[in-house]
Amino acid sequence: MAHSFTQEYFQIPVVTRAYTTACVLTTAAVQLEFISPFQLYFNPELIIRRYQLWRLITSFLFFGSLGFSFVFNIIFLYRYCRMLEEGCFRGRTADFVFMFLFGGIVITLFGLFVNIFFLGQAFIIMLVYVWSRRHPLIRMNFFGLLNFQAPFLPWVLMGFSLLLGNSIVVDLLGISVGHMYYFLEDVFPNQPGGRKLLMTPELLRAMFDRPEDPDYRPLLEEEEEQGGDLQPNEEQQNYEPREL
């Protein structure tokens, strides 16, 4: 059983595996009181004046103590991060890492102007937004109550946050950064006079792009055509967001 778990764990693509594991381990460390959330949250003053640079990373790794919100965020993180990495970014790990860096940097810059202590949820919304815009034909079902096309998913999640009485600033931040990436990567280069502005550094390509493992098994929920772009069958694909 342990061998099977280990085998399945290492079947998860590398970026999704690393980020999800870091989030789980960070939450476990807080639960075991090895560290405190006060050592992790995003605080520009402590980062700039006291050089606590780790907060630039840890603010993306903590989603609160174990509970409803944590499970919801981890499920969405694992699901949509993995589907992106196994779908339109398959064989392009360096490009995926560059998207992470772009999203993390822009969210951090916006975080200087809004009162948000942990930035991980906005990052998840960014991933969901990019995935949803690249899969516009997929129909989704939200808790068995609402059917809609994939591009509406980030807005449905924002409405759900509003119903729960939570601030929608985090959702709007994630949607804004996700749209920035989508526009610069997928829209503007295809416009008359447009060009590709987001160029993955060659250093990242040298570090992350490797020949694909012939034994690698992508997530069964994704159907991929040769060439890397997903063309899901609208009638066969029906993703249901998990309950918190």
Backbone as JSON, one array per atom type, in Angstrom:
{
  "sequence": "MAHSFTQEYFQIPVVTRAYTTACVLTTAAVQLEFISPFQLYFNPELIIRRYQLWRLITSFLFFGSLGFSFVFNIIFLYRYCRMLEEGCFRGRTADFVFMFLFGGIVITLFGLFVNIFFLGQAFIIMLVYVWSRRHPLIRMNFFGLLNFQAPFLPWVLMGFSLLLGNSIVVDLLGISVGHMYYFLEDVFPNQPGGRKLLMTPELLRAMFDRPEDPDYRPLLEEEEEQGGDLQPNEEQQNYEPREL",
  "N": [[0.83, -1.2, 0.0], [1.92, 1.25, 0.84], [3.91, 1.43, -1.07], [2.34, 1.67, -3.36], [1.08, 4.13, -2.88], [3.32, 5.81, -2.89], [4.15, 5.47, -5.53], [1.95, 6.52, -6.93], [2.07, 9.12, -6.0], [4.44, 10.11, -7.11], [3.67, 10.11, -9.7], [2.3, 12.4, -10.06], [2.57, 15.46, -11.75], [5.58, 17.48, -11.72], [5.6, 20.25, -10.87], [3.03, 20.71, -9.83], [3.08, 18.74, -7.86], [5.19, 19.65, -6.2], [4.26, 22.2, -5.32], [1.75, 21.66, -4.11], [2.53, 19.84, -2.11], [4.21, 21.49, -0.58], [2.33, 23.3, 0.41], [0.7, 21.62, 1.99], [2.56, 20.62, 3.86], [3.33, 23.01, 5.11], [0.93, 23.78, 6.34], [0.64, 21.59, 8.06], [2.88, 21.97, 9.7], [2.13, 24.31, 11.01], [-0.17, 23.41, 12.36], [1.02, 21.59, 14.12], [2.34, 23.31, 15.65], [4.96, 24.03, 15.15], [5.65, 26.22, 13.72], [4.36, 29.57, 13.45], [1.39, 31.18, 12.15], [1.87, 33.91, 12.12], [4.47, 34.14, 11.41], [4.43, 33.73, 8.75], [2.73, 35.29, 7.18], [1.89, 37.82, 4.69], [3.69, 40.69, 4.82], [4.61, 43.69, 3.96], [6.21, 45.65, 5.25], [7.8, 44.22, 7.11], [9.14, 42.62, 5.32], [10.62, 44.42, 3.76], [11.95, 46.15, 5.58], [12.99, 44.5, 7.58], [14.04, 42.45, 6.25], [12.75, 39.96, 5.93], [12.47, 37.9, 3.85], [11.41, 35.43, 3.26], [8.68, 35.54, 3.55], [7.62, 36.31, 1.15], [7.26, 33.96, -0.16], [6.07, 32.14, 1.68], [3.6, 33.28, 2.16], [2.07, 32.39, 0.12], [1.63, 29.77, 0.68], [0.05, 29.02, 2.81], [-3.19, 28.24, 3.83], [-4.85, 28.57, 5.95], [-5.92, 27.0, 9.05], [-6.46, 23.42, 9.49], [-9.41, 22.4, 8.02], [-12.68, 23.24, 6.66], [-12.21, 25.34, 4.72], [-9.49, 25.0, 4.13], [-9.43, 22.39, 2.98], [-11.07, 22.8, 0.73], [-9.53, 24.68, -0.74], [-7.13, 23.24, -1.21], [-8.04, 21.09, -2.75], [-8.96, 22.42, -5.06], [-6.57, 23.64, -5.83], [-4.86, 21.39, -6.35], [-6.35, 20.06, -8.34], [-6.82, 21.88, -10.55], [-4.31, 22.98, -11.04], [-2.91, 20.65, -11.69], [-4.32, 19.8, -13.96], [-3.8, 21.87, -15.74], [-1.0, 21.61, -15.95], [-0.74, 19.05, -17.01], [-2.13, 19.34, -19.29], [-2.4, 21.89, -21.39], [0.17, 22.74, -20.77], [1.77, 20.56, -20.96], [4.83, 18.93, -21.3], [6.04, 21.36, -21.31], [7.3, 22.44, -19.0], [8.97, 24.51, -18.13], [7.68, 26.79, -19.16], [5.38, 26.65, -17.64], [6.38, 27.02, -15.04], [7.28, 29.61, -15.41], [4.84, 30.92, -15.73], [3.91, 30.6, -13.11], [5.8, 32.2, -11.77], [5.29, 34.7, -12.94], [2.57, 35.11, -12.17], [2.84, 34.99, -9.35], [4.57, 37.16, -8.81], [3.12, 39.41, -9.81], [0.75, 39.26, -8.3], [1.86, 39.66, -5.79], [2.8, 42.29, -6.06], [0.35, 43.66, -6.41], [-0.64, 43.03, -3.95], [0.58, 44.81, -2.29], [-1.05, 46.98, -2.19], [-3.5, 46.26, -1.25], [-5.31, 44.94, 1.54], [-4.35, 42.13, 2.28], [-3.43, 39.18, 3.81], [-2.61, 36.57, 3.25], [-1.7, 35.13, 0.2], [-2.21, 32.92, -1.3], [-4.79, 31.94, -2.01], [-5.69, 33.76, -3.93], [-3.86, 33.15, -5.89], [-4.64, 30.55, -6.57], [-7.17, 31.08, -7.69], [-6.28, 32.48, -9.93], [-5.03, 30.37, -11.37], [-7.3, 28.78, -11.85], [-8.74, 30.55, -13.44], [-7.13, 30.83, -15.77], [-7.15, 28.16, -16.67], [-9.9, 27.86, -17.16], [-10.42, 29.7, -19.22], [-9.0, 28.57, -21.27], [-10.39, 26.32, -21.8], [-13.07, 26.6, -22.98], [-15.37, 25.23, -23.79], [-16.12, 23.3, -22.03], [-18.6, 22.01, -19.93], [-19.85, 22.69, -16.7], [-20.8, 21.73, -13.38], [-22.1, 22.98, -10.47], [-22.18, 21.93, -7.33], [-24.45, 20.48, -7.97], [-26.45, 22.28, -8.47], [-26.16, 24.38, -10.27], [-25.55, 24.89, -13.65], [-23.05, 25.62, -16.03], [-20.84, 27.19, -18.44], [-17.28, 26.61, -18.61], [-15.69, 29.09, -18.58], [-17.1, 30.72, -16.82], [-16.55, 29.84, -14.31], [-14.61, 31.05, -12.41], [-16.08, 33.34, -11.68], [-18.37, 32.27, -10.59], [-17.26, 31.07, -8.34], [-16.47, 33.38, -7.02], [-18.98, 34.5, -6.48], [-19.9, 32.54, -4.75], [-18.15, 32.9, -2.59], [-19.04, 35.4, -1.81], [-21.63, 34.81, -0.94], [-21.0, 33.35, 1.3], [-20.22, 35.31, 2.94], [-17.64, 36.24, 2.77], [-14.8, 38.29, 1.91], [-14.51, 39.55, -1.4], [-12.28, 40.51, -2.53], [-9.93, 39.01, -2.76], [-10.69, 37.1, -4.7], [-11.2, 38.8, -6.89], [-8.65, 39.8, -7.27], [-7.21, 37.49, -8.03], [-8.61, 36.83, -10.4], [-8.08, 39.1, -11.95], [-5.26, 39.02, -12.29], [-5.04, 36.53, -13.52], [-6.41, 37.08, -15.89], [-4.71, 38.98, -16.99], [-2.45, 37.42, -17.58], [-3.59, 35.57, -19.38], [-4.44, 37.3, -21.45], [-1.99, 38.46, -22.31], [-0.6, 36.21, -23.1], [-2.29, 34.57, -24.73], [-4.11, 36.13, -26.2], [-3.24, 38.82, -27.07], [-0.85, 38.27, -28.68], [-2.04, 37.22, -30.97], [-3.4, 39.22, -32.14], [-3.82, 41.79, -34.71], [-0.77, 43.23, -35.43], [0.12, 42.49, -32.97], [2.32, 40.89, -30.57], [4.35, 38.38, -28.99], [4.8, 38.84, -25.64], [5.47, 37.7, -23.22], [8.14, 35.95, -22.5], [9.69, 32.97, -21.89], [12.52, 32.58, -19.86], [15.69, 31.32, -20.97], [17.2, 30.05, -19.06], [15.33, 28.88, -17.33], [14.27, 27.0, -19.07], [16.47, 25.34, -19.46], [16.68, 24.33, -16.91], [14.23, 23.02, -16.32], [12.88, 21.8, -18.53], [12.6, 18.64, -19.77], [13.07, 15.45, -21.47], [10.03, 13.67, -22.04], [8.71, 11.31, -19.74], [8.19, 8.0, -20.71], [6.51, 6.33, -19.26], [4.77, 7.95, -18.0], [1.6, 8.91, -16.72], [-1.07, 10.8, -17.53], [-3.66, 12.79, -15.9], [-6.8, 11.24, -15.93], [-9.06, 12.68, -16.47], [-8.56, 14.5, -18.42], [-8.55, 14.9, -21.9], [-6.3, 14.75, -24.43], [-5.14, 16.14, -27.41], [-2.74, 15.42, -29.97], [-0.05, 17.6, -30.01], [-0.61, 19.25, -27.93], [-2.78, 20.96, -27.29], [-5.92, 21.06, -25.7], [-8.96, 19.58, -26.63], [-11.74, 19.16, -25.49], [-14.61, 17.04, -25.39], [-17.7, 18.38, -25.24], [-20.02, 17.12, -24.34], [-19.11, 14.91, -23.04], [-17.38, 15.72, -21.05], [-17.68, 16.7, -17.75], [-17.21, 18.55, -15.17], [-17.32, 18.74, -11.69], [-17.21, 21.03, -9.17], [-15.62, 20.44, -6.08], [-17.07, 19.96, -2.84], [-16.65, 22.07, 0.01]],
  "CA": [[0.0, 0.0, 0.0], [2.83, 2.39, 0.88], [4.57, 1.5, -2.38], [1.35, 2.17, -4.31], [0.92, 5.56, -2.63], [4.53, 6.49, -3.37], [4.13, 5.44, -6.99], [0.95, 7.48, -7.38], [2.54, 10.46, -5.65], [5.44, 10.55, -8.07], [3.02, 10.27, -11.0], [1.82, 13.78, -10.13], [3.6, 16.29, -12.4], [6.53, 17.98, -10.74], [5.25, 21.55, -10.31], [1.85, 20.48, -8.99], [3.52, 17.96, -6.69], [6.0, 20.49, -5.3], [3.47, 23.27, -4.7], [0.75, 21.06, -3.22], [3.24, 19.28, -0.96], [4.66, 22.62, 0.24], [1.15, 23.84, 1.12], [0.28, 20.66, 3.01], [3.58, 20.59, 4.91], [3.25, 24.27, 5.84], [-0.24, 23.7, 7.22], [0.94, 20.61, 9.1], [3.81, 22.59, 10.64], [1.36, 25.25, 11.83], [-1.02, 22.62, 13.25], [1.86, 20.98, 15.14], [2.9, 24.45, 16.36], [6.38, 24.23, 14.88], [5.73, 27.6, 13.27], [3.12, 30.32, 13.68], [0.96, 31.95, 10.97], [2.44, 35.26, 12.17], [5.77, 34.08, 10.76], [4.23, 33.38, 7.34], [1.83, 36.15, 6.42], [2.48, 38.84, 3.83], [3.84, 41.96, 5.52], [5.64, 44.43, 3.2], [7.14, 46.36, 6.13], [8.78, 43.26, 7.63], [9.94, 42.14, 4.19], [11.52, 45.48, 3.29], [12.78, 46.74, 6.63], [13.67, 43.48, 8.39], [14.58, 41.45, 5.31], [12.11, 38.65, 6.1], [12.13, 37.62, 2.46], [10.66, 34.19, 3.13], [7.26, 35.84, 3.53], [7.23, 36.39, -0.25], [6.9, 32.6, -0.56], [5.17, 31.47, 2.64], [2.25, 33.85, 2.07], [1.36, 31.62, -0.91], [1.62, 28.36, 1.06], [-0.81, 28.75, 3.96], [-4.6, 28.51, 3.55], [-5.59, 28.48, 7.19], [-5.83, 25.73, 9.77], [-7.2, 22.31, 8.9], [-10.85, 22.61, 8.09], [-13.45, 23.35, 5.43], [-11.56, 26.22, 3.76], [-8.24, 24.38, 3.71], [-9.72, 21.27, 2.07], [-11.57, 23.38, -0.51], [-8.43, 25.28, -1.49], [-6.18, 22.21, -1.64], [-8.67, 20.34, -3.84], [-8.92, 23.25, -6.26], [-5.17, 23.8, -6.22], [-4.38, 20.15, -6.95], [-7.12, 19.71, -9.53], [-6.64, 22.76, -11.71], [-2.89, 23.06, -11.31], [-2.51, 19.43, -12.39], [-4.91, 19.75, -15.3], [-3.02, 22.78, -16.57], [0.34, 21.08, -16.21], [-0.85, 17.87, -17.86], [-2.85, 19.69, -20.51], [-1.77, 22.83, -22.31], [1.58, 22.93, -20.44], [2.47, 19.28, -20.96], [6.09, 19.03, -22.03], [6.47, 22.76, -21.26], [7.4, 22.73, -17.58], [9.58, 25.83, -17.95], [6.63, 27.78, -19.39], [4.47, 26.59, -16.49], [7.08, 27.68, -13.94], [7.29, 31.04, -15.71], [3.51, 31.41, -15.39], [3.9, 30.69, -11.66], [6.58, 33.37, -11.38], [4.55, 35.89, -13.37], [1.42, 35.26, -11.3], [3.27, 35.29, -7.99], [5.13, 38.52, -8.73], [2.07, 40.41, -10.01], [-0.12, 39.21, -7.12], [2.59, 40.29, -4.69], [2.79, 43.74, -6.28], [-0.99, 44.13, -6.07], [-0.83, 42.85, -2.51], [1.09, 45.99, -1.59], [-2.08, 48.02, -2.16], [-4.73, 45.73, -0.64], [-5.05, 44.38, 2.86], [-4.46, 40.67, 2.2], [-2.31, 38.61, 4.56], [-2.15, 35.35, 2.58], [-1.96, 35.35, -1.21], [-2.37, 31.64, -1.98], [-6.12, 31.77, -2.59], [-5.71, 34.54, -5.17], [-3.07, 32.39, -6.86], [-5.49, 29.45, -7.05], [-8.16, 31.67, -8.6], [-5.57, 32.75, -11.17], [-4.9, 29.1, -12.09], [-8.64, 28.39, -12.31], [-9.13, 31.46, -14.53], [-6.39, 30.46, -16.98], [-7.68, 26.88, -17.14], [-11.27, 28.02, -17.66], [-10.4, 30.4, -20.5], [-8.43, 27.69, -22.28], [-11.32, 25.2, -22.01], [-14.36, 27.3, -22.94], [-16.51, 24.39, -24.15], [-16.44, 22.35, -20.96], [-19.74, 22.35, -19.08], [-19.57, 22.38, -15.32], [-21.94, 21.67, -12.48], [-21.69, 23.45, -9.15], [-22.96, 21.35, -6.24], [-25.7, 19.96, -8.49], [-27.45, 23.34, -8.5], [-25.95, 25.36, -11.31], [-24.78, 24.46, -14.81], [-22.5, 26.77, -16.74], [-19.62, 26.94, -19.19], [-16.07, 26.74, -17.8], [-15.2, 30.45, -18.33], [-17.83, 31.38, -15.73], [-16.2, 29.23, -13.03], [-14.06, 31.99, -11.41], [-17.12, 34.26, -11.22], [-19.22, 31.48, -9.71], [-16.54, 30.95, -7.07], [-16.54, 34.68, -6.35], [-20.33, 34.61, -5.94], [-19.97, 31.63, -3.6], [-17.48, 33.6, -1.49], [-19.92, 36.48, -1.37], [-22.72, 34.2, -0.19], [-20.48, 32.92, 2.59], [-19.88, 36.49, 3.71], [-16.21, 36.52, 2.69], [-14.39, 39.37, 1.01], [-14.26, 39.09, -2.77], [-11.06, 41.16, -3.01], [-9.0, 37.94, -3.15], [-11.16, 36.54, -5.97], [-10.99, 39.79, -7.93], [-7.21, 39.87, -7.51], [-6.84, 36.31, -8.81], [-9.2, 36.96, -11.73], [-7.37, 40.17, -12.67], [-3.93, 38.54, -12.68], [-5.27, 35.46, -14.49], [-6.76, 37.69, -17.18], [-3.5, 39.6, -17.52], [-1.63, 36.37, -18.2], [-4.32, 35.04, -20.54], [-4.42, 38.29, -22.52], [-0.64, 38.62, -22.83], [-0.11, 34.95, -23.67], [-3.17, 33.93, -25.7], [-4.92, 37.07, -26.99], [-2.49, 39.89, -27.72], [0.02, 37.82, -29.78], [-2.83, 36.87, -32.16], [-4.05, 40.42, -32.66], [-3.03, 42.48, -35.74], [0.29, 44.02, -34.84], [0.49, 41.98, -31.66], [3.5, 40.02, -30.5], [4.47, 37.67, -27.72], [5.53, 39.64, -24.68], [5.94, 36.85, -22.12], [9.14, 35.04, -23.02], [10.3, 32.15, -20.83], [13.98, 32.64, -19.9], [16.37, 30.08, -21.35], [17.66, 29.38, -17.84], [14.25, 28.01, -16.86], [14.17, 25.86, -20.01], [17.58, 24.44, -19.18], [16.47, 23.71, -15.61], [12.99, 22.26, -16.13], [12.39, 21.03, -19.67], [13.25, 17.34, -19.92], [12.29, 14.51, -22.28], [8.89, 13.14, -21.31], [8.78, 9.93, -19.27], [7.23, 7.17, -21.46], [5.58, 5.68, -18.33], [3.96, 8.98, -17.35], [0.17, 8.76, -16.95], [-1.77, 12.03, -17.21], [-4.95, 12.69, -15.25], [-7.75, 10.66, -16.88], [-10.13, 13.62, -16.77], [-8.19, 15.33, -19.54], [-8.3, 14.27, -23.18], [-5.36, 15.66, -25.08], [-4.78, 15.86, -28.77], [-1.34, 15.59, -30.27], [0.26, 19.01, -30.21], [-0.65, 19.87, -26.62], [-3.99, 21.71, -26.99], [-7.03, 20.21, -25.33], [-10.23, 19.8, -27.31], [-12.64, 18.25, -24.8], [-15.96, 16.86, -25.89], [-18.58, 19.09, -24.3], [-21.03, 16.23, -23.77], [-18.47, 13.87, -22.26], [-16.67, 16.3, -19.94], [-18.57, 17.4, -16.81], [-16.47, 18.67, -13.92], [-18.11, 19.27, -10.59], [-16.36, 21.53, -8.08], [-15.77, 19.68, -4.83], [-17.61, 20.7, -1.7], [-15.66, 22.42, 1.02]],
  "C": [[0.87, 1.26, 0.0], [3.53, 2.56, -0.46], [3.62, 2.07, -3.42], [1.15, 3.67, -4.14], [2.12, 6.34, -3.15], [4.55, 6.56, -4.89], [3.14, 6.46, -7.54], [1.4, 8.92, -7.12], [3.53, 10.98, -6.69], [4.91, 10.56, -9.5], [2.45, 11.68, -11.16], [2.91, 14.62, -10.78], [4.34, 17.16, -11.4], [6.11, 19.31, -10.1], [4.05, 21.43, -9.39], [2.24, 19.75, -7.72], [4.27, 18.83, -5.7], [5.14, 21.53, -4.58], [2.44, 22.71, -3.71], [1.4, 20.52, -1.96], [3.7, 20.4, -0.02], [3.5, 23.2, 1.04], [0.72, 22.92, 2.25], [1.27, 20.64, 4.17], [3.57, 21.87, 5.74], [2.08, 24.25, 6.82], [0.0, 22.72, 8.36], [1.89, 21.21, 10.15], [3.11, 23.59, 11.56], [0.49, 24.48, 12.83], [-0.23, 22.0, 14.4], [2.61, 22.04, 15.96], [4.43, 24.53, 16.26], [6.64, 25.67, 14.43], [4.38, 28.26, 13.53], [2.71, 31.02, 12.38], [1.53, 33.36, 10.94], [3.84, 35.31, 11.56], [5.65, 33.92, 9.25], [3.54, 34.46, 6.53], [2.57, 37.25, 5.67], [2.48, 40.18, 4.55], [4.95, 42.75, 4.84], [6.66, 45.13, 4.1], [8.21, 45.42, 6.68], [9.69, 42.73, 6.52], [11.01, 43.16, 3.81], [12.48, 45.93, 4.38], [13.56, 45.71, 7.45], [14.16, 42.31, 7.55], [14.02, 40.05, 5.53], [11.55, 38.2, 4.74], [11.32, 36.34, 2.28], [9.15, 34.42, 3.06], [6.74, 35.99, 2.09], [6.78, 35.03, -0.78], [5.85, 32.01, 0.37], [3.76, 32.03, 2.6], [1.41, 33.15, 1.01], [1.13, 30.17, -0.48], [0.62, 28.02, 2.16], [-2.24, 29.18, 3.66], [-5.46, 28.43, 4.81], [-5.44, 27.11, 7.84], [-6.69, 24.67, 9.11], [-8.69, 22.51, 9.09], [-11.44, 22.74, 6.7], [-12.71, 24.16, 4.36], [-10.27, 25.61, 3.23], [-8.48, 23.27, 2.69], [-10.19, 21.8, 0.71], [-10.42, 23.92, -1.37], [-7.45, 24.24, -2.01], [-6.75, 21.41, -2.8], [-8.6, 21.14, -5.14], [-7.49, 23.44, -6.76], [-4.68, 22.55, -6.96], [-5.05, 19.89, -8.3], [-6.75, 20.58, -10.74], [-5.17, 23.0, -12.04], [-2.44, 21.82, -12.09], [-3.08, 19.38, -13.79], [-4.23, 20.73, -16.25], [-1.68, 22.17, -16.94], [0.31, 19.86, -17.12], [-1.53, 18.17, -19.19], [-2.04, 20.62, -21.39], [-0.31, 23.11, -21.98], [2.35, 21.61, -20.44], [3.71, 19.36, -21.86], [6.66, 20.43, -22.04], [6.57, 23.21, -19.79], [7.98, 24.11, -17.33], [8.55, 26.94, -18.16], [5.66, 27.82, -18.22], [5.09, 27.27, -15.27], [7.1, 29.19, -14.16], [5.92, 31.65, -15.43], [3.37, 31.55, -13.87], [4.62, 31.96, -11.2], [5.85, 34.66, -11.75], [3.38, 36.15, -12.43], [1.81, 35.65, -9.88], [3.78, 36.7, -7.84], [4.03, 39.58, -8.85], [1.12, 40.43, -8.81], [0.56, 39.88, -5.94], [2.59, 41.81, -4.84], [1.42, 44.33, -5.97], [-1.25, 44.04, -4.58], [-0.3, 44.01, -1.69], [0.01, 47.04, -1.38], [-3.41, 47.54, -1.58], [-4.36, 45.02, 0.65], [-5.31, 42.88, 2.84], [-3.22, 40.08, 2.86], [-1.75, 37.35, 3.9], [-2.63, 35.38, 1.14], [-2.25, 34.06, -1.98], [-3.72, 31.47, -2.64], [-6.26, 32.57, -3.89], [-4.94, 33.81, -6.27], [-3.87, 31.23, -7.43], [-6.54, 29.96, -8.02], [-7.52, 32.01, -9.94], [-5.43, 31.49, -12.01], [-6.24, 28.66, -12.66], [-9.05, 29.26, -13.5], [-8.43, 31.06, -15.83], [-6.92, 29.15, -17.55], [-9.05, 27.07, -17.78], [-11.3, 28.72, -19.01], [-9.83, 29.53, -21.62], [-9.3, 26.46, -22.55], [-12.74, 25.74, -22.03], [-15.56, 26.41, -23.21], [-16.92, 23.41, -23.06], [-17.61, 22.87, -20.13], [-19.46, 21.87, -17.67], [-20.85, 22.42, -14.5], [-21.47, 22.0, -11.08], [-22.64, 22.94, -8.09], [-24.32, 20.84, -6.7], [-26.79, 21.0, -8.64], [-27.36, 24.23, -9.73], [-25.07, 24.79, -12.41], [-24.3, 25.67, -15.59], [-21.27, 26.33, -17.53], [-18.39, 27.26, -18.34], [-15.62, 28.18, -17.57], [-15.92, 31.2, -17.22], [-17.4, 30.88, -14.35], [-15.6, 30.23, -12.03], [-15.1, 32.94, -10.84], [-18.11, 33.54, -10.3], [-18.57, 31.32, -8.34], [-16.57, 32.26, -6.29], [-17.93, 34.89, -5.74], [-20.52, 33.73, -4.72], [-19.3, 32.26, -2.38], [-18.36, 34.7, -0.92], [-21.06, 35.95, -0.53], [-22.27, 33.75, 1.21], [-20.08, 34.1, 3.48], [-18.4, 36.84, 3.71], [-15.95, 37.7, 1.76], [-14.09, 38.81, -0.37], [-13.01, 39.76, -3.34], [-10.06, 40.12, -3.5], [-9.39, 37.37, -4.5], [-10.91, 37.52, -7.11], [-9.51, 39.92, -8.27], [-6.76, 38.7, -8.38], [-7.37, 36.37, -10.24], [-8.43, 37.98, -12.56], [-6.01, 39.68, -13.17], [-4.06, 37.41, -13.71], [-5.6, 36.02, -15.86], [-5.55, 38.37, -17.81], [-2.64, 38.56, -18.23], [-2.3, 35.84, -19.47], [-4.26, 36.01, -21.72], [-3.03, 38.39, -23.15], [-0.14, 37.37, -23.54], [-0.96, 34.45, -24.82], [-3.9, 34.89, -26.63], [-4.06, 38.05, -27.77], [-1.57, 39.4, -28.85], [-0.73, 37.49, -31.07], [-3.59, 38.05, -32.74], [-3.2, 41.03, -33.78], [-2.02, 43.41, -35.09], [0.74, 43.54, -33.48], [1.74, 41.13, -31.72], [3.56, 39.41, -29.11], [5.36, 38.46, -26.77], [6.11, 38.81, -23.53], [6.86, 35.78, -22.69], [9.79, 34.28, -21.87], [11.82, 32.21, -20.94], [14.61, 31.29, -20.23], [16.89, 29.33, -20.13], [16.6, 28.44, -17.3], [14.09, 26.8, -17.78], [15.28, 24.85, -19.73], [17.36, 23.68, -17.87], [15.32, 22.72, -15.58], [12.55, 21.41, -17.32], [13.25, 19.79, -19.86], [12.44, 16.48, -20.87], [11.19, 13.87, -21.45], [9.08, 11.68, -20.97], [7.76, 9.08, -20.03], [6.21, 6.47, -20.57], [4.66, 6.66, -17.64], [2.5, 8.84, -17.73], [-0.54, 10.04, -16.56], [-3.11, 11.76, -16.54], [-6.01, 12.27, -16.26], [-8.84, 11.62, -17.27], [-9.83, 14.48, -17.97], [-7.98, 14.47, -20.78], [-7.45, 15.24, -23.98], [-5.08, 15.21, -26.49], [-3.29, 16.03, -28.96], [-1.08, 17.06, -30.6], [0.07, 19.81, -28.94], [-1.91, 20.64, -26.31], [-5.12, 20.75, -26.7], [-8.26, 20.58, -26.12], [-11.26, 18.87, -26.7], [-14.0, 18.19, -25.47], [-16.92, 17.42, -24.85], [-19.57, 18.15, -23.62], [-20.41, 15.18, -22.87], [-17.79, 14.42, -21.02], [-17.64, 17.05, -19.05], [-17.89, 17.43, -15.46], [-17.34, 19.3, -12.86], [-17.19, 19.75, -9.48], [-16.67, 20.78, -6.78], [-16.33, 20.58, -3.74], [-16.53, 20.93, -0.68], [-15.62, 21.41, 2.16]]
}
